[in-house]
Amino acid sequence: MNQLLLLTLSAMIAFAGNSLLCRFALTSTAIDWASFTLIRIVSGAMVLWLIVRIRCAKNREKSAAVLDYQSSPQPLAGSWAAAFALFVYAAAFSAAYVSLPAASGALLLFGAVQATMIGVGLTLGERLRPRQWLGLLCALGGLASLALPRGSTDTAVAHGAPSFLGVVLMVSAGVAWGIYSLKGRRRVGDPIDVTAGNFLRAVPMALLLFLLLHAIGSFTLQSGLQSTGKMILQSPTWDSMGAWAAVVSGTLASGLGYAVWYTSLPRLRATNAATVQLSVPVIAAVGGIVFLDEAITLGLVVASVAILGGIALVIMNRQPAK
């Protein structure tokens, strides 16, 4: 039980670490968001591929038909559709952290992921009890409060409030990750193998984005709402410290983090697996205060309680109503 607790806690810290590493890289180093995305995906693909190869080698040693196993090439797990969802998540995630604090970004990401998965469940005919509907409305209200205009982008971010454009990008990342998670539920095969295959497929997509932005150069996103300001997305630039942050994000926080999570998942109850993820935005918020000197505002606290509390009401003891 202690081992399971340690593995689960390590996975949650790794997930929160992605937000902290990305925000640090984009605010404290010269690396751009597209380069961070590319390095993160390539690093994650490499470490996951290595894990898969090590596991395959161990399986071959235990197999009675070693020669037959080695002579037949194994197909790449995963799918291109899931890989595209993974790529959209990673790219939007990085672009959003150009203007979002770590805590707000993690909260928006988690809320959007859960809202997507709950919404798909409702579309497929799942029914919610009155308590769960109340929780869903609270969570959506909390997300809406974070998306409200807070003045100019720079001033808002300086006081811990997210920009509207950053919110749109992070919600898009959450929707993409929710779709990726739903595809993963229906995918047959070992989850680590599938994740490795999807990461490998996402590499050329991230490379194409990098090359495209290198050709275009820097550009500015301007919101239609006058009070939300603008967000500048720079052209690809190299920075060693930022590159190392992306490598750590890809290898430890993403690759090994997912491997540890999938190792813990079969030993967790479904409800526990869902509720334990509520800790990710909290860990990211604490990390943002300690490591990035970010401010936690009353509005963010209220939104956090509404989103996390609302989602907890929905997913705890979640069963189809009869």
Secondary structure, DSSP 4 states (H G I P E B T S, - for coil): -HHHHHHHHHHHHHHHHHHHHHHHHHHHSS--HHHHHHHHHHHHHHHHHHHHHHHHHHHHHH-S-HHHHHHSPPPPPS-HHHHHHHHHHHHHHHHHTTTS-HHHHHHHHHHHHHHHHHHHHHHTT----HHHHHHHHHHHHHHHHHHS--SSHHHHHHTTPPPHHHHHHHHHHHHHHHHHHHHHHH--S-HHHHHHHHHHHHHHHHHHHHHHHHHH--EEEE-SSGGG-EEEEPPP---HHHHHHHHHIIIIIIIIHHHHHHHHGGGS-HHHHHHHTTHHHHHHHHHHHHHH-----HHHHHHHHHHHHHHHHHHTT-----
